[in-house]
Amino acid sequence: MSDKWSIRFLQLATLVSTWSKDANTQVGSVIANDDNQIIGVGYNGIPKGATDDERLHDRNWKLQRILHSENNAILNANSSVEGCTIYINRPPCLACCSLIAQAGIKRVVFEEPDAEFRKRWNFEESLAWLKELGVKAVGYRRTE
């Protein structure tokens, strides 16, 4: 992909992912409109009001409570996300694909995952679901 804005927003999504306190998986999302204005950003984390403590190391506790970056980016949006693009430093899960489509986001740009992630995260199923939902999916592979 040679689109400089997509590259910039994916780089920003990677930076935003570092704000996550999840020791295992850090995901960041940036939502931008057609004028390349940032509408919202988010990272995976527990809801506001919850205490960041050792419970974040308990996988079962964390998985039942954590908000994905896509959720947070949509919730943090400063205007409608209808027709926007979401940039994610990893492909979205099936539940986030549904949320993205329901919010009216029309395109997902993500960093291509490695083989292990593809198998573990049902990557192909997510791509098929986005297609069925009418959301364009664009993968980007880092060259550096």
C-alpha angles and dihedrals in degrees: 000000000000099000103125093204093054090050091049093049092047089051089050091049088054090051091048089051089064089066089069116102092207105121094204108039128022116188129175132188134194123191117203134176128227090274089059091249115146111242099177145347132201145168133199113273147120119286122274112271093041119108119246102228144126091304087081086072091057103090096200093048092046098046092054094051111028122107115221119236091250090056092050094046091053092045091047094048114129093209140007115314091204109136094004131130123241118210116203130180088221132029115271123255120240094263091051090048088058092047092048092052094044090052089055098248107155104194137036120198115189141166112261110252127228121254095265092053092046091057098041097045102044089243097171091049090053091052091050091048093051089050092050090049091052096248116136113230121204122185122205125197117205114238099196 
